[in-house]
Amino acid sequence: MSTDSQQTGDDLDAEEAAQAEMTEDDLRARIEELEATVADLQELEETMAAAEDGQNKMTIIATKGTLDMAYPPLILATTAAAFDWEVVVFHTFWGLDILHEENSRNLKLSSVGNPNMPVPNIVGAIPGMDRMTTRMMNKRIADNDTATIEELVDLSLDLGVELQACQMTIELMDYDENDFYEGVTTGVGAATALQHMGESDVQLMI
């Protein structure tokens, strides 16, 4: 027998002797140690998976349907979605007009009650002023190549934003669900909106 074979045999004999010397308590302790190590590794794996899957959530409540107030929820929603946020915009009362295909193309800009409008309230109350200020704003939007409300709605849906229409408001305003943009989620109640708000990192009411 060669020297290497003798050494290998001696090593095996020593290992077997060491294992034979281990008591039942030693084996149980070793098993518990290994189980603890496995549990730690599993916890680490789950933590890393959660970190990878973690996604910021935002809920926006859109309540206004004027031209100037239709932009903020859609701009915020599309921006957040572009950063891979999970976004829900719950439209209720006049905010529902943002999702209405026909009405969204004819949103008005009120010339009364806005302190930043270059029109005094007494002048803004003159019949026809809302139409004039709306034309002025639409011209500025076109001149600056700013996206229209229709384009922002389409972009929101393309980016995975969930645009919700309040069912109570649909019934209150006597709207037909077929009049909304394709892809809009209808039949949503306040309870569903509240649930998503509770799960969200950011909640906004506009």
C-alpha positions in Angstrom: 0.0 0.0 0.0 1.4 3.4 -0.9 2.0 6.1 1.7 -0.8 8.3 0.2 -3.3 5.4 0.6 -2.2 4.9 4.2 -2.7 8.6 5.0 -6.1 8.6 3.4 -7.1 5.6 5.4 -5.8 7.2 8.6 -7.8 10.4 7.9 -11.0 8.4 7.5 -10.3 6.4 10.6 -9.8 9.7 12.5 -13.0 11.2 11.2 -15.0 8.1 12.0 -13.5 8.1 15.5 -14.4 11.8 16.0 -18.0 11.2 14.8 -18.2 8.2 17.2 -17.1 10.4 20.1 -20.0 12.9 19.4 -22.7 12.5 21.9 -26.4 12.7 21.1 -26.5 16.2 22.7 -23.6 17.3 20.4 -25.5 16.0 17.3 -28.7 17.8 18.4 -26.8 21.0 19.0 -25.2 20.8 15.6 -28.6 20.2 13.9 -30.1 23.2 15.7 -27.1 25.3 14.5 -27.6 24.2 10.9 -31.4 24.8 11.1 -30.7 28.3 12.5 -28.3 29.0 9.6 -30.8 27.8 7.1 -33.5 30.0 8.6 -31.3 33.1 8.5 -30.5 32.4 4.9 -34.2 32.1 4.1 -35.0 35.3 5.9 -32.2 37.1 4.0 -33.5 35.7 0.7 -37.0 36.9 1.5 -35.8 40.4 2.5 -33.8 40.7 -0.7 -36.7 39.6 -2.8 -39.0 42.0 -1.0 -36.5 44.8 -1.7 -36.4 43.9 -5.3 -40.1 43.8 -5.6 -40.7 46.8 -3.5 -42.7 49.5 -5.3 -43.7 52.9 -4.2 -47.5 53.5 -4.3 -49.4 56.7 -4.8 -53.1 57.5 -4.7 -54.5 60.7 -6.1 -58.1 61.9 -5.6 -59.1 64.1 -8.4 -62.2 66.1 -7.5 -62.1 69.1 -10.0 -62.9 69.2 -13.7 -61.7 72.6 -14.8 -58.9 72.7 -17.4 -56.3 74.0 -15.0 -57.1 71.4 -12.4 -57.1 68.5 -14.8 -53.4 68.8 -15.4 -51.9 68.3 -11.9 -53.3 64.7 -11.2 -52.3 63.5 -14.7 -48.9 65.1 -14.7 -48.1 63.7 -11.2 -49.5 60.3 -12.2 -47.5 59.9 -15.4 -44.3 61.1 -13.8 -44.6 58.7 -10.9 -45.5 55.8 -13.3 -42.4 56.7 -15.4 -40.4 56.0 -12.2 -42.1 52.6 -11.9 -44.5 53.7 -9.1 -47.9 52.0 -8.7 -50.4 54.8 -9.2 -54.1 55.0 -8.8 -56.1 58.2 -9.6 -59.6 58.1 -8.2 -61.9 60.6 -10.0 -65.0 61.7 -8.2 -67.6 64.5 -8.8 -66.4 67.1 -11.4 -63.1 65.2 -11.6 -65.0 62.6 -13.5 -65.1 64.9 -16.6 -61.3 64.3 -17.0 -62.1 60.7 -17.9 -65.2 61.5 -20.1 -64.0 61.4 -23.7 -66.2 64.3 -24.9 -66.2 66.4 -21.8 -62.4 66.2 -21.4 -61.9 67.9 -24.8 -64.1 70.8 -23.7 -62.9 71.6 -20.1 -63.2 75.2 -19.2 -60.9 77.6 -17.3 -62.8 79.6 -14.8 -62.0 83.3 -14.8 -63.6 83.8 -11.3 -62.1 82.9 -8.0 -58.5 82.4 -9.2 -56.3 85.2 -7.7 -53.6 84.5 -10.2 -55.8 85.1 -13.2 -55.0 88.5 -14.9 -58.7 89.3 -14.8 -60.5 91.0 -11.8 -63.4 88.9 -10.5 -65.9 91.6 -11.4 -64.7 91.4 -15.0 -64.5 87.6 -14.9 -68.2 87.4 -14.0 -69.1 89.0 -17.4 -70.8 86.4 -19.6 -68.4 84.9 -22.1 -65.2 85.5 -20.0 -64.8 81.8 -19.2 -64.8 81.0 -22.9 -62.3 83.7 -23.6 -59.9 82.7 -20.8 -60.2 79.0 -21.9 -59.3 80.0 -25.5 -56.3 81.9 -24.2 -55.1 78.9 -22.1 -55.7 76.5 -25.0 -53.6 78.7 -27.3 -50.8 78.8 -24.7 -50.9 75.1 -24.4 -50.7 74.7 -28.2 -47.9 77.3 -28.5 -45.8 75.6 -25.9 -46.4 72.2 -27.4 -47.9 71.0 -24.0 -49.7 67.7 -24.0 -53.4 67.9 -24.1 -55.7 66.3 -21.5 -56.6 63.6 -24.0 -52.9 62.8 -24.6 -52.1 62.7 -20.9 -55.0 60.3 -20.3 -53.7 58.0 -23.0 -50.2 58.3 -21.7 -51.3 57.5 -18.1 -53.1 54.3 -19.3 -50.1 53.3 -21.4 -47.8 53.7 -18.4 -50.1 51.5 -16.3 -51.8 54.2 -14.2 -55.1 53.0 -13.0 -57.7 55.7 -13.7 -60.7 55.0 -11.6 -64.2 56.5 -12.0 -66.3 56.8 -8.9 -69.4 54.7 -9.3 -71.6 56.9 -7.1 -70.7 60.0 -9.2 -71.3 58.1 -12.4 -74.9 57.4 -11.2 -75.3 60.9 -9.8 -74.2 62.6 -13.0 -76.2 60.0 -15.1 -73.1 59.2 -17.2 -72.8 56.2 -19.4 -69.7 54.1 -18.7 -69.2 53.7 -22.5 -68.5 57.5 -22.7 -65.3 57.1 -20.8 -61.9 56.4 -22.3 -61.1 52.8 -23.0 -59.1 51.4 -20.2 -60.7 53.5 -17.4 -61.8 51.4 -14.4 -65.4 52.0 -13.7 -67.6 50.8 -10.8 -65.1 51.8 -8.1 -66.4 52.8 -4.7 -65.0 55.0 -2.0 -64.1 52.0 0.1 -61.7 50.7 -2.6 -60.1 54.1 -2.9 -59.6 54.3 0.8 -58.0 50.8 0.9 -55.5 51.8 -1.7 -54.8 55.1 0.1 -54.1 53.2 3.2 -51.5 51.1 1.4 -49.9 54.0 -0.4 -46.7 55.9 0.4 -48.2 59.1 -1.0 -51.8 60.3 -0.9 -52.9 63.5 -2.6 -56.3 65.2 -3.0 -56.5 67.7 -5.9 
